[in-house]
Amino acid sequence: MLDEKKIKALIKGKKLKNFNDVNNLLKGFSKKLIEAMLDSELTDELGYEKHDYSQKKTDNSRNGFSSKQLNSEFGKIGIEIPRDRKGKFAPLIIPKGSRNIGGIEEKVLMMYSRGMSERDIAEYFRELYGYKLSAQSISNLISTITEDVVNWQNRPLHSIYAVVFLDAIVYKVKRDGFIQNVAVYSMMGINLEGRKEIIGLWVGDNESSKYWLRLLNELKTRGVKDILICCVDGLKGFPEAINAAYPETDIQKCIVHQVRNSLKFVPYKNRQELANDLKAIYKANSEELAQVEFDNFKEKWDNIYPYISKSWKENWTELMTYYKYPSEIRRIIYTTNPIENFHRSLRKVTKSKPIFPSDKSLMKLLYLVTKNVVSKWSKPIAKWGQIYSQLQIIFEERLINKEM
């Protein structure tokens, strides 16, 4: 992925002046990608990398190139097809006699992003197009997006986010020969236009204020000057880090998660009644009334479940943050459900891959799935005009000073 600065540099460096110049540049990119895939196919055929004769176990070898003109969506592309000395190599991506190519790399990445394995994709191409890409060739193609992942993770961000949601999703990854549970922390933002975006994904080892501070400082280097409200689910060390990096940011802990944790060890016979009493707390019209309902809850349930009121009391300040805001804003920030819905989209795809061979492999798939998901977020969230008007009143000075 090219960010705006790189695109401008590319235009200047290549002296792109019109569509034909752009088309020719894309033809060049396609040529390099196709030739790389052909070289990968020949490597699979021969069983050894170019010049790596220590791995050679065949009496066949590379034998130069032959030229071919292909018809593509960018016009005719001249490519160099590698040959083998015995003349046995039959390219699969461009079968002999074929002179048309278009969108194969996009199709491969699209299918991979929807949960298909390399072998499933290879079989799909065999059945639909009559030839079979090797699983290794497909894997090599997928590896070409590594730079895209890095560029996306370091792209410039908006200067202000109205709301940021932060949560974690756990995957099994092979590290140093052992399978470990690895947390991937995802951050979703709502910008001042009311549009959702995934700010970033980070593979983390443990939760600590030091880790979160490093992550938040990374946001600063990417251009984030302010976060108005941050919604989290009890991540360890995060409140201390956000207060250090963005001291004016309000923290809202997820009410839904707090309720779930409260009900976790409550027997079925008491669960509904207790849930209704908790609802009276977080559905009260003001924090003062919520405090009254909380006192009633303690009086009724502390003799049976004292740990519940203790947990609410410890987190009270950050659980009650949303009472500072009008009902339209409360509706957005009282839960981390928006980012949980995003995680459900990730799981739909990643459930077919119970174990990832590396952190990089995991990040590549999550990046591709994320691209698919966010492409559907075409509209601002509901009633954004009214919500933004309220934010302008509440955060007037911060919005004026930091938007400039």
C-alpha positions in Angstrom: 0.0 0.0 0.0 1.3 3.5 -0.9 0.5 6.4 1.4 -0.1 9.9 0.0 3.5 11.0 0.5 4.9 8.0 -1.4 2.4 8.4 -4.2 3.4 12.1 -4.6 7.1 11.1 -4.6 6.4 8.3 -7.2 4.5 10.8 -9.4 7.4 13.2 -9.2 10.1 10.7 -9.6 8.5 8.9 -12.6 7.2 12.2 -14.1 3.7 10.9 -14.3 1.6 13.5 -16.2 -1.4 11.6 -17.6 -3.3 8.3 -17.5 -1.0 6.7 -20.0 1.9 7.3 -17.8 0.1 5.8 -14.8 -1.0 2.8 -17.0 2.6 2.2 -18.1 3.8 2.3 -14.5 1.2 -0.3 -13.5 2.2 -2.5 -16.5 5.7 -2.4 -15.1 4.6 -3.5 -11.7 2.5 -6.4 -13.2 5.5 -7.5 -15.3 7.7 -7.7 -12.2 5.1 -9.6 -10.2 4.3 -12.1 -13.0 8.0 -12.8 -13.6 8.6 -13.3 -9.9 5.7 -15.8 -9.8 7.1 -17.6 -12.9 10.5 -17.8 -11.3 8.9 -19.2 -8.1 7.2 -21.9 -10.2 10.5 -23.0 -11.8 12.1 -23.1 -8.4 9.3 -25.4 -7.2 9.8 -27.5 -10.4 13.6 -27.9 -10.0 13.6 -28.0 -6.2 16.3 -25.5 -5.6 16.8 -21.7 -5.5 18.7 -19.9 -8.3 22.5 -20.4 -7.7 21.9 -22.5 -4.6 23.5 -25.7 -6.0 23.9 -27.2 -2.5 20.2 -28.0 -2.6 20.1 -29.3 -6.2 18.9 -32.9 -6.5 18.1 -33.0 -10.2 20.1 -33.2 -13.4 17.8 -30.5 -14.9 18.7 -26.8 -14.5 17.7 -23.2 -15.6 18.4 -22.3 -19.2 17.8 -18.6 -19.8 14.5 -17.0 -20.8 12.0 -16.8 -23.7 10.0 -13.7 -24.5 6.2 -13.5 -24.6 3.6 -10.8 -25.1 0.6 -11.0 -22.8 -2.8 -9.2 -23.0 -3.7 -7.6 -19.7 -6.1 -5.0 -18.3 -3.2 -2.5 -18.7 -2.6 -3.5 -22.4 0.2 -5.7 -23.8 2.9 -6.7 -21.4 6.2 -8.2 -22.6 7.6 -10.8 -20.1 10.5 -13.0 -19.8 9.6 -16.7 -19.1 12.3 -18.8 -17.5 13.3 -22.0 -19.2 14.7 -25.3 -18.0 17.4 -27.2 -19.9 15.3 -30.3 -20.5 12.3 -28.2 -21.7 9.9 -29.8 -19.2 8.9 -26.6 -17.4 5.3 -25.8 -18.2 4.2 -22.5 -16.4 0.9 -22.9 -14.5 0.1 -19.2 -14.0 0.5 -18.6 -17.8 -0.1 -22.0 -19.5 1.5 -22.6 -22.9 -0.6 -21.1 -25.6 -2.2 -18.6 -23.3 -1.7 -14.9 -23.9 -4.2 -13.5 -21.5 -3.7 -12.6 -17.8 -5.7 -10.4 -15.6 -6.3 -10.0 -11.9 -4.8 -13.4 -10.8 -2.9 -11.8 -7.9 -6.0 -10.0 -6.7 -8.0 -13.2 -6.9 -5.5 -15.1 -4.9 -5.3 -12.4 -2.1 -9.1 -12.1 -2.1 -9.6 -15.8 -1.6 -6.9 -16.0 1.1 -8.5 -13.1 2.9 -11.7 -15.1 3.0 -10.2 -18.0 4.8 -9.2 -20.3 2.0 -5.9 -22.1 2.5 -3.1 -22.1 -0.1 -4.0 -25.6 -1.2 -7.7 -24.7 -1.4 -6.8 -21.8 -3.7 -4.6 -23.9 -5.9 -7.5 -26.4 -6.3 -9.9 -23.6 -7.1 -7.7 -22.4 -9.9 -7.3 -26.0 -11.2 -11.1 -26.5 -11.3 -12.0 -23.1 -12.7 -9.2 -22.2 -15.0 -7.8 -25.7 -15.9 -4.4 -25.3 -14.3 -3.0 -25.6 -10.8 -0.9 -23.1 -9.1 1.4 -24.7 -6.5 0.7 -24.0 -2.9 4.2 -22.7 -2.6 3.7 -20.2 -5.5 0.6 -18.9 -3.8 2.4 -18.6 -0.5 5.2 -16.6 -2.3 2.6 -14.3 -3.7 0.9 -13.7 -0.4 4.4 -12.9 1.1 4.6 -10.0 -1.3 2.1 -8.0 0.9 4.6 -7.8 3.8 5.6 -4.3 2.8 1.9 -3.3 2.5 1.3 -4.5 6.1 4.2 -2.4 7.3 3.1 0.7 5.4 -0.5 0.3 6.6 0.7 0.0 10.2 2.7 3.1 9.9 0.4 5.3 7.8 -0.5 8.8 8.9 -3.6 9.1 11.0 -6.2 11.8 11.7 -5.1 14.5 14.2 -8.2 14.0 16.4 -10.4 11.0 17.1 -13.8 11.5 18.8 -13.8 7.9 20.1 -11.3 5.1 20.2 -12.1 1.5 21.1 -9.4 -0.9 22.2 -9.7 -4.6 22.7 -7.7 -7.9 22.2 -8.3 -11.1 20.4 -6.2 -14.2 21.1 -4.6 -16.6 18.5 -2.4 -19.6 18.7 1.0 -19.0 17.1 4.1 -21.1 16.8 7.1 -19.4 18.4 10.5 -21.0 18.9 9.0 -24.4 18.3 6.2 -24.0 20.9 2.6 -23.1 20.3 1.6 -20.0 22.4 -1.5 -18.0 23.0 -0.8 -14.6 21.5 -2.9 -11.5 22.0 -3.5 -9.2 19.0 -4.6 -5.7 20.2 -6.8 -3.9 17.8 -7.7 -0.2 17.9 -10.8 1.2 16.2 -11.4 4.9 15.9 -14.3 7.2 15.0 -12.9 10.2 13.3 -14.5 13.7 13.3 -16.4 12.8 10.2 -18.2 10.0 12.1 -16.5 7.2 10.1 -15.0 4.1 11.6 -11.5 3.0 10.8 -9.1 0.4 12.2 -6.2 2.5 13.5 -3.9 -0.5 13.9 -3.3 -4.1 14.9 -0.4 -5.1 17.2 0.9 -8.5 18.3 1.6 -8.0 22.0 3.3 -10.2 24.6 1.8 -8.8 27.8 -0.3 -6.0 29.1 1.6 -3.3 31.1 1.5 0.5 31.3 5.0 0.5 29.6 3.7 -1.5 26.6 0.6 0.7 26.2 2.6 3.9 26.5 4.9 2.7 23.7 1.8 2.0 21.6 0.2 5.4 22.3 3.5 7.2 21.6 3.5 5.5 18.3 0.1 7.0 17.6 1.6 10.4 18.3 4.3 9.9 15.8 1.6 9.0 13.2 -0.1 12.4 13.8 -2.7 11.7 16.5 -2.8 14.9 18.7 -5.9 14.1 20.8 -8.4 11.4 21.6 -11.6 12.7 23.2 -13.0 9.4 24.6 -11.4 6.0 24.9 -13.4 2.8 25.5 -11.7 -0.2 26.9 -12.4 -3.5 28.6 -10.2 -3.5 31.7 -6.9 -3.8 30.0 -4.1 -3.8 32.6 -1.9 -0.7 32.7 -3.9 1.1 30.0 -5.5 3.9 32.2 -2.1 4.9 33.5 -0.6 5.0 30.0 -3.5 7.0 28.4 -3.3 9.5 31.2 0.4 9.9 30.5 0.2 10.1 26.7 -3.2 11.9 26.4 -4.0 13.3 29.8 -7.3 15.0 28.7 -8.8 11.8 27.3 -11.8 10.4 29.2 -11.7 6.6 29.8 -15.0 4.6 29.6 -14.8 1.0 30.7 -17.2 -1.3 29.0 -20.4 -1.7 30.9 -21.4 -4.8 29.0 -18.2 -6.6 30.0 -18.6 -5.5 33.6 -22.0 -7.0 33.7 -20.8 -10.2 32.1 -18.0 -10.5 34.7 -20.5 -9.9 37.5 -22.8 -12.7 36.3 -20.0 -15.2 35.6 -20.3 -17.1 38.9 -24.0 -16.4 39.7 -26.2 -19.5 39.7 -29.0 -19.6 37.1 -31.8 -19.2 39.7 -30.5 -15.7 40.8 -29.0 -14.5 37.5 -32.0 -12.8 36.0 -33.0 -10.9 39.1 -29.4 -9.8 39.8 -29.0 -8.7 36.1 -32.1 -6.6 36.4 -30.7 -4.9 39.6 -27.4 -4.2 37.8 -29.4 -2.8 34.9 -31.1 -0.3 37.3 -27.6 1.0 38.0 -26.3 1.6 34.5 -29.7 2.6 33.1 -30.3 5.3 35.7 -30.9 8.8 34.4 -27.9 10.3 36.2 -24.8 9.2 38.1 -26.4 10.3 41.4 -29.4 8.0 40.8 -26.9 5.3 39.7 -25.2 5.6 43.1 -28.6 5.2 44.8 -29.3 2.0 42.8 -25.8 0.8 43.6 -26.3 1.2 47.3 -29.6 -0.7 47.0 -27.8 -3.4 45.1 -25.1 -3.8 47.8 -27.7 -4.0 50.6 -29.6 -6.7 48.7 -26.7 -8.9 47.4 -23.5 -8.3 49.4 -24.3 -11.0 51.9 -24.3 -13.5 49.0 -22.0 -12.1 46.3 -19.8 -9.4 47.9 -17.2 -9.6 45.1 -19.7 -8.0 42.6 -20.1 -4.7 44.4 -16.4 -4.7 45.2 -15.6 -4.9 41.5 -18.1 -2.1 40.6 -16.7 0.1 43.4 -13.1 -0.3 42.2 -14.0 0.6 38.7 -16.8 3.1 39.4 -15.2 6.3 38.1 -14.4 4.8 34.7 -17.7 2.9 34.5 -19.7 6.1 35.1 -17.8 8.3 32.6 -20.6 8.1 30.1 -23.0 10.0 32.4 -21.0 13.1 31.5 -22.5 13.0 28.0 -25.9 13.2 26.3 -27.7 10.0 25.5 -26.6 10.0 21.8 -23.0 9.8 22.9 -23.7 7.4 25.7 -25.1 5.0 23.2 -21.8 4.9 21.4 -19.4 4.7 24.3 -21.0 2.5 27.0 -19.7 -0.7 25.4 -16.9 -1.9 23.2 -19.3 -3.9 21.0 -18.2 -2.0 17.8 -14.7 -3.5 18.0 -16.1 -6.8 19.2 -18.2 -6.9 16.0 -14.9 -6.3 14.0 -13.3 -9.2 15.9 -16.2 -11.5 15.0 -15.5 -10.7 11.3 -11.9 -11.7 11.9 -12.9 -14.9 13.6 -15.1 -15.9 10.7 -12.0 -16.1 8.5 -9.3 -17.2 10.9 -11.3 -20.0 12.5 -10.1 -22.2 9.6 -6.5 -21.7 10.7 -6.2 -23.0 14.3 -2.4 -22.4 14.5 -0.3 -19.8 12.7 3.3 -20.6 11.8 4.5 -17.1 12.8 3.5 -13.6 13.9 4.1 -12.3 10.4 1.8 -15.0 8.9 -0.9 -14.0 11.4 -0.6 -10.3 10.6 -0.7 -10.8 6.9 -4.1 -12.6 7.1 -5.5 -10.1 9.6 -4.4 -7.2 7.4 -6.2 -8.7 4.3 -9.4 -9.5 6.3 -9.3 -5.9 7.7 -9.1 -4.5 4.2 -12.2 -6.4 3.3 -14.1 -5.4 6.4 -13.4 -1.7 6.3 -14.2 -1.4 2.6 -17.9 -1.9 3.7 -17.8 1.0 6.2 -18.9 3.6 3.7 -21.2 5.7 5.8 -20.8 7.7 9.0 -22.4 6.3 12.1 -26.1 7.0 12.7 -27.1 10.6 13.8 -23.5 11.8 13.5 -24.5 15.4 12.7 -26.2 15.7 16.1 -23.4 13.9 17.9 -20.7 16.1 16.4 -22.7 19.2 17.3 -22.7 18.0 20.9 -18.9 17.2 20.8 -18.2 20.7 19.5 -19.9 22.2 22.5 -18.3 19.8 25.1 -14.8 19.9 23.6 -14.9 23.4 22.0 -11.4 24.5 22.9 -9.7 21.2 22.2 -11.3 20.8 18.8 -10.4 24.4 17.8 -6.8 24.3 19.0 -5.9 20.8 17.6 -7.7 20.9 14.3 -5.6 23.9 13.3 
